[in-house]
Amino acid sequence: MRDASDIAYYGTTYRQLLWNNLRARPIRTALSVLGVSLQVTFVLLIVGMTLGWVNDWQKRVEGVGADIIVQPPNASPFFQFGNAVLPESLVETLQRAPGVDEASPVLVIANQKTLDIVYGIDYKTFNNLSKGFVFVAGGPFSDPGDVIVDDLHAARHHLRVGDKVDMFDREMTVCGIVRHGKGARSFVPLATAQEIAGAEHRVTLFYVRSTGNTEAARLEVVRLLPGYLVRSMQDYLTLMNSSNLPAIRPFLRVMILLGVSISFLVVLLTMHTMVLERTREIGILKALGASRGEIARLFLAESTVMAALGVAIGLTATFAAREFLRTWAPGLAVLLTANWLAASVGLAFLGALLGALFPAWRASGFDPVEALAFE
């Protein structure tokens, strides 16, 4: 049995041995720390950009000012992936419905070159849904070839009123720049969007604003348009989360698995090599009375220290990257939640400890006589 002085001495020696082992191989230690930090940064940025995109889209849809959304049957909450199948003429039926104050048809199209979502809108009715566009510069459409962009899109692409932009293989003119937060980041006249999409007199959805009683207006719309998907904005926003977006969950799981694999493999290779290089050292420790558990704890402690350093660097790099992306790409949201920050830290330690388990177990099982004779 060790007395108190022996335990204190042993603890001090143990810590000195741990830090000396890490400092003795600075490049290898640095590479292990880098591997863990890359995992933390990789997972957080991928997840953060995914969650940020969903959260940003929610806010922009809410900012349109509608109370009700009318879509085709079985439409996804993420309607930018939907087809233009609704007759535009239904807007007249909606505008006459009891409890409806305004209805606006929207055709959603995707710019294949930039992957941006573009709204084809009837300017008057879309503008009436809320307090209207807030123009930073320029004004409404005056020509079928006009486009309105929001301030974040304009900043990202260095656009000003009067600039020519290539959209959908045609030259369009920026007629106005508005404050962001109303659906898409670019808006074109509805007729122009229908021509581009080959969807004459058809739209993707209708935004509807009630006179006050949203549920009563929604039920009236359901009665007038049986078979169509009619949701209140509150219900729509509840559905609009990453778990309802096809393939998001599998995508996040794959990214997390890749991240954990990085730290696992890096630490496994590092610790395995360290065990081989320190065979004689392990033999000396065992000859001096170190138990199998103490040898294993030494290697696990070293991997824990490397994981802690990697987590600290990874978190710092993640927040630095988020600030850089805000400057480099205005409008690109990276949402870092407390849950995902904690999860990324836990995954980093898990991957590192799993990678160290086999080398630690192998080191603890060395026979001291054979280890001392190892060349």
C-alpha positions as CSV (number, residue, x, y, z in Angstrom):
1,M,0.0,0.0,0.0
2,R,1.3,3.5,-0.9
3,D,1.1,6.1,1.9
4,A,0.1,9.8,1.2
5,S,3.7,10.9,0.4
6,D,4.1,8.1,-2.1
7,I,0.9,8.9,-3.8
8,A,1.8,12.6,-4.1
9,Y,5.2,11.8,-5.4
10,Y,3.8,9.3,-7.8
11,G,1.2,11.8,-9.1
12,T,3.9,14.4,-9.7
13,T,6.1,11.9,-11.5
14,Y,3.1,10.7,-13.5
15,R,2.3,14.2,-14.7
16,Q,5.9,15.0,-15.5
17,L,6.1,11.8,-17.6
18,L,2.9,12.6,-19.4
19,W,4.0,16.1,-20.5
20,N,7.6,15.0,-21.2
21,N,6.2,12.3,-23.6
22,L,4.1,14.9,-25.4
23,R,6.9,17.4,-25.7
24,A,9.4,14.8,-26.8
25,R,7.6,14.3,-30.1
26,P,6.3,17.8,-30.9
27,I,5.5,17.2,-34.6
28,R,3.6,14.0,-33.9
29,T,1.7,15.6,-31.0
30,A,0.9,18.7,-33.2
31,L,-0.5,16.5,-36.0
32,S,-2.7,14.6,-33.6
33,V,-4.0,17.9,-32.1
34,L,-4.6,19.2,-35.7
35,G,-6.5,16.1,-36.6
36,V,-8.9,16.5,-33.6
37,S,-9.3,20.3,-34.3
38,L,-10.1,19.6,-37.9
39,Q,-12.9,17.2,-36.8
40,V,-14.4,19.8,-34.5
41,T,-14.3,22.5,-37.2
42,F,-15.5,20.2,-39.9
43,V,-18.5,19.0,-38.0
44,L,-19.5,22.4,-36.6
45,L,-19.2,24.2,-39.9
46,I,-21.1,21.6,-41.9
47,V,-23.9,21.4,-39.3
48,G,-23.9,25.1,-38.7
49,M,-24.3,26.0,-42.4
50,T,-27.1,23.4,-42.8
51,L,-29.0,24.7,-39.7
52,G,-28.2,28.3,-40.6
53,W,-29.7,27.8,-44.1
54,V,-32.9,26.3,-42.7
55,N,-33.2,29.0,-40.0
56,D,-32.6,31.8,-42.5
57,W,-35.2,30.4,-44.9
58,Q,-37.7,30.3,-42.1
59,K,-37.2,33.9,-41.2
60,R,-37.4,35.0,-44.8
61,V,-40.7,33.1,-45.4
62,E,-42.1,34.6,-42.3
63,G,-41.0,38.1,-43.4
64,V,-43.3,37.9,-46.5
65,G,-46.2,38.9,-44.3
66,A,-48.6,36.2,-45.2
67,D,-50.8,34.3,-42.8
68,I,-51.6,31.3,-45.0
69,I,-49.8,29.4,-47.7
70,V,-51.6,27.5,-50.5
71,Q,-49.6,24.7,-52.2
72,P,-50.3,21.7,-54.4
73,P,-51.3,18.4,-52.7
74,N,-48.3,16.6,-51.0
75,A,-46.1,19.7,-51.4
76,S,-42.9,19.9,-49.3
77,P,-42.6,22.7,-46.7
78,F,-39.4,23.5,-48.6
79,F,-41.4,24.6,-51.6
80,Q,-38.5,25.9,-53.7
81,F,-38.1,22.3,-54.9
82,G,-41.8,22.1,-56.0
83,N,-43.2,22.4,-59.5
84,A,-45.3,25.2,-60.9
85,V,-48.6,23.3,-61.2
86,L,-51.2,25.7,-59.7
87,P,-53.3,27.8,-62.1
88,E,-52.6,31.5,-61.7
89,S,-56.3,32.2,-62.0
90,L,-57.0,30.8,-58.6
91,V,-55.7,34.1,-57.1
92,E,-59.1,35.6,-58.0
93,T,-60.9,32.9,-56.1
94,L,-58.7,33.4,-53.1
95,Q,-59.1,37.2,-53.1
96,R,-62.9,36.8,-53.0
97,A,-62.8,34.3,-50.1
98,P,-64.4,35.5,-46.8
99,G,-61.7,36.6,-44.3
100,V,-59.0,37.0,-47.0
101,D,-57.5,40.5,-47.3
102,E,-54.8,39.8,-50.0
103,A,-53.6,36.9,-52.1
104,S,-50.4,36.8,-54.2
105,P,-49.2,34.2,-56.7
106,V,-45.5,33.3,-56.6
107,L,-43.5,31.2,-59.0
108,V,-40.3,29.8,-57.4
109,I,-37.4,29.2,-59.8
110,A,-33.8,28.3,-59.2
111,N,-30.8,30.0,-60.8
112,Q,-28.7,27.0,-61.9
113,K,-25.5,29.0,-62.1
114,T,-25.6,30.5,-58.7
115,L,-28.0,28.0,-57.0
116,D,-30.0,31.1,-55.8
117,I,-33.8,30.9,-55.3
118,V,-35.6,33.5,-57.4
119,Y,-39.3,34.6,-56.8
120,G,-41.4,35.5,-59.8
121,I,-44.0,37.9,-58.3
122,D,-47.0,40.0,-59.0
123,Y,-45.4,43.2,-57.6
124,K,-48.6,44.9,-56.4
125,T,-50.1,42.0,-54.5
126,F,-46.8,40.7,-53.1
127,N,-45.9,44.1,-51.8
128,N,-49.4,44.5,-50.2
129,L,-48.9,41.3,-48.1
130,S,-46.8,43.3,-45.6
131,K,-45.6,46.8,-45.1
132,G,-44.0,46.5,-48.6
133,F,-40.4,46.4,-49.8
134,V,-38.1,48.8,-48.2
135,F,-35.9,50.1,-51.0
136,V,-32.3,51.0,-50.3
137,A,-31.8,52.1,-53.9
138,G,-33.9,52.2,-57.1
139,G,-37.5,51.2,-57.3
140,P,-40.1,48.7,-58.6
141,F,-40.2,46.8,-61.9
142,S,-40.6,49.0,-65.0
143,D,-39.6,46.5,-67.6
144,P,-40.0,42.7,-68.0
145,G,-36.2,42.4,-67.9
146,D,-35.9,44.0,-64.5
147,V,-34.8,42.3,-61.3
148,I,-35.0,43.4,-57.7
149,V,-32.3,42.1,-55.3
150,D,-31.9,42.3,-51.6
151,D,-29.1,44.2,-49.9
152,L,-27.2,41.0,-48.9
153,H,-27.3,39.7,-52.5
154,A,-26.2,43.0,-53.8
155,A,-23.3,43.2,-51.3
156,R,-22.1,39.7,-52.1
157,H,-22.1,40.3,-55.9
158,H,-21.2,44.0,-55.8
159,L,-24.4,45.1,-57.6
160,R,-25.8,48.5,-58.0
161,V,-29.0,49.9,-59.6
162,G,-28.6,49.8,-63.3
163,D,-26.1,47.0,-63.4
164,K,-26.6,44.2,-65.9
165,V,-26.7,40.6,-64.6
166,D,-26.8,37.3,-66.4
167,M,-29.8,35.3,-65.1
168,F,-31.3,32.3,-66.8
169,D,-29.2,32.9,-70.0
170,R,-30.6,36.4,-70.4
171,E,-29.4,39.9,-69.5
172,M,-31.4,41.5,-66.8
173,T,-31.2,44.9,-65.2
174,V,-31.1,45.6,-61.5
175,C,-33.9,48.1,-61.0
176,G,-34.0,48.1,-57.2
177,I,-32.2,47.0,-54.1
178,V,-34.3,46.2,-51.0
179,R,-33.7,45.2,-47.4
180,H,-33.5,41.5,-47.0
181,G,-36.0,39.3,-45.3
182,K,-38.9,38.8,-47.7
183,G,-38.7,35.3,-49.2
184,A,-36.1,35.1,-51.9
185,R,-33.0,37.3,-52.4
186,S,-34.0,38.1,-56.1
187,F,-37.3,38.9,-57.6
188,V,-38.5,39.1,-61.2
189,P,-41.9,39.9,-62.7
190,L,-44.2,36.9,-62.6
191,A,-44.7,36.9,-66.4
192,T,-40.9,36.8,-66.9
193,A,-40.5,33.9,-64.5
194,Q,-43.3,32.0,-66.2
195,E,-41.6,32.5,-69.6
196,I,-38.2,31.4,-68.1
197,A,-39.8,28.3,-66.5
198,G,-42.1,27.4,-69.4
199,A,-45.0,27.6,-67.0
200,E,-47.5,29.9,-68.7
201,H,-50.3,31.0,-66.3
202,R,-49.0,28.6,-63.6
203,V,-47.4,29.3,-60.3
204,T,-45.7,27.4,-57.4
205,L,-47.8,28.7,-54.5
206,F,-50.0,31.4,-53.2
207,Y,-49.3,33.6,-50.2
208,V,-52.5,34.7,-48.5
209,R,-53.1,37.4,-45.8
210,S,-56.2,37.2,-43.7
211,T,-58.2,40.1,-42.3
212,G,-57.5,39.0,-38.7
213,N,-58.9,35.5,-38.1
214,T,-56.4,33.3,-39.7
215,E,-58.0,29.9,-38.9
216,A,-61.4,31.1,-40.2
217,A,-59.9,32.3,-43.4
218,R,-57.9,29.1,-43.8
219,L,-61.0,27.0,-43.4
220,E,-62.8,29.1,-46.1
221,V,-59.9,28.6,-48.5
222,V,-60.0,24.8,-47.8
223,R,-63.7,24.9,-48.6
224,L,-63.2,26.8,-51.8
225,L,-60.1,24.8,-52.9
226,P,-60.7,21.1,-51.8
227,G,-57.7,18.9,-52.4
228,Y,-55.1,21.7,-52.1
229,L,-52.6,21.9,-49.3
230,V,-53.6,25.0,-47.2
231,R,-51.5,25.7,-44.1
232,S,-51.4,28.6,-41.7
233,M,-48.0,30.3,-41.5
234,Q,-47.6,29.1,-37.9
235,D,-48.1,25.5,-38.8
236,Y,-45.9,25.9,-41.9
237,L,-43.0,27.3,-39.9
238,T,-43.3,24.5,-37.3
239,L,-42.9,22.0,-40.2
240,M,-40.0,23.9,-41.6
241,N,-37.0,22.4,-39.8
242,S,-34.0,20.3,-40.8
243,S,-35.7,17.0,-39.7
244,N,-38.4,17.5,-42.5
245,L,-35.9,18.2,-45.2
246,P,-35.3,15.1,-47.3
247,A,-31.8,13.6,-46.7
248,I,-30.7,16.1,-44.1
249,R,-30.5,13.6,-41.2
250,P,-28.6,11.0,-43.2
251,F,-26.3,13.8,-44.5
252,L,-25.6,15.1,-41.0
253,R,-24.9,11.5,-39.7
254,V,-22.4,10.9,-42.5
255,M,-20.6,14.1,-41.8
256,I,-20.5,13.3,-38.1
257,L,-19.2,9.8,-38.8
258,L,-16.5,11.2,-41.1
259,G,-15.5,13.7,-38.4
260,V,-15.2,11.1,-35.7
261,S,-13.2,8.8,-38.0
262,I,-10.7,11.6,-38.6
263,S,-9.8,11.9,-34.9
264,F,-10.1,8.2,-34.3
265,L,-7.6,7.3,-37.1
266,V,-5.2,10.1,-36.3
267,V,-5.0,9.3,-32.6
268,L,-4.9,5.5,-33.3
269,L,-1.9,5.8,-35.6
270,T,-0.1,8.3,-33.3
271,M,-0.6,6.3,-30.1
272,H,0.3,3.0,-31.8
273,T,3.6,4.4,-33.0
274,M,4.3,5.9,-29.6
275,V,3.8,2.5,-28.0
276,L,6.3,0.9,-30.3
277,E,8.9,3.7,-29.8
278,R,8.5,3.5,-26.0
279,T,8.6,-0.3,-25.5
280,R,11.7,-0.1,-23.3
281,E,10.3,2.8,-21.3
282,I,7.1,0.8,-20.7
283,G,9.3,-2.2,-19.5
284,I,11.2,0.1,-17.1
285,L,7.9,1.4,-15.7
286,K,6.6,-2.1,-15.2
287,A,9.8,-3.3,-13.6
288,L,9.5,-0.4,-11.1
289,G,6.1,-1.6,-10.1
290,A,3.6,0.2,-12.5
291,S,0.4,-1.8,-12.9
292,R,-1.3,-2.5,-16.2
293,G,-4.0,0.0,-15.3
294,E,-1.4,2.7,-14.6
295,I,0.3,2.1,-18.0
296,A,-3.1,2.2,-19.8
297,R,-4.1,5.4,-18.0
298,L,-0.9,7.1,-19.0
299,F,-1.6,6.6,-22.7
300,L,-5.3,7.5,-22.3
301,A,-4.3,10.6,-20.4
302,E,-2.0,11.7,-23.3
303,S,-4.7,11.2,-25.8
304,T,-7.1,13.2,-23.6
305,V,-4.7,16.1,-23.4
306,M,-4.3,16.1,-27.2
307,A,-8.0,15.9,-27.6
308,A,-8.5,18.9,-25.2
309,L,-5.9,21.0,-27.1
310,G,-7.6,20.0,-30.4
311,V,-11.0,20.9,-29.2
312,A,-9.8,24.4,-28.0
313,I,-8.1,25.0,-31.4
314,G,-11.1,23.6,-33.3
315,L,-13.6,25.8,-31.5
316,T,-11.4,28.9,-32.0
317,A,-11.0,28.1,-35.7
318,T,-14.8,27.5,-36.1
319,F,-15.8,30.9,-34.7
320,A,-13.0,32.6,-36.8
321,A,-14.3,30.9,-39.9
322,R,-17.9,32.0,-39.1
323,E,-16.7,35.6,-38.9
324,F,-14.8,35.3,-42.1
325,L,-17.8,33.8,-43.9
326,R,-20.0,36.6,-42.7
327,T,-17.6,39.1,-44.4
328,W,-16.8,37.1,-47.5
329,A,-20.3,35.9,-48.2
330,P,-23.0,38.2,-46.7
331,G,-26.2,36.2,-46.2
332,L,-24.5,32.9,-45.6
333,A,-25.7,32.0,-42.2
334,V,-23.8,29.6,-39.9
335,L,-25.9,28.7,-36.8
336,L,-23.8,27.3,-33.9
337,T,-26.2,26.1,-31.2
338,A,-25.2,25.1,-27.7
339,N,-26.3,21.5,-28.3
340,W,-24.1,21.1,-31.4
341,L,-21.1,22.8,-29.7
342,A,-21.4,20.3,-26.8
343,A,-21.9,17.4,-29.2
344,S,-18.9,18.3,-31.3
345,V,-16.7,18.4,-28.1
346,G,-18.1,15.1,-26.9
347,L,-17.5,13.5,-30.3
348,A,-13.9,14.8,-30.4
349,F,-13.1,13.2,-27.1
350,L,-14.9,10.0,-28.0
351,G,-13.0,9.6,-31.2
352,A,-9.7,10.3,-29.5
353,L,-10.3,7.9,-26.6
354,L,-11.5,5.1,-29.0
355,G,-8.3,5.6,-31.0
356,A,-6.2,5.3,-27.9
357,L,-7.9,2.2,-26.4
358,F,-6.1,-0.5,-28.4
359,P,-2.6,1.1,-28.1
360,A,-3.1,1.6,-24.4
361,W,-4.3,-2.0,-23.9
362,R,-1.4,-3.3,-25.9
363,A,1.1,-1.3,-23.9
364,S,-0.3,-2.4,-20.6
365,G,0.1,-6.1,-21.6
366,F,3.9,-5.9,-22.4
367,D,6.0,-8.4,-20.4
368,P,8.7,-6.3,-18.6
369,V,11.5,-8.7,-19.4
370,E,10.7,-8.7,-23.2
371,A,10.1,-5.0,-23.2
372,L,13.5,-4.3,-21.6
373,A,15.2,-6.5,-24.2
374,F,13.4,-4.8,-27.1
375,E,15.7,-3.0,-29.6
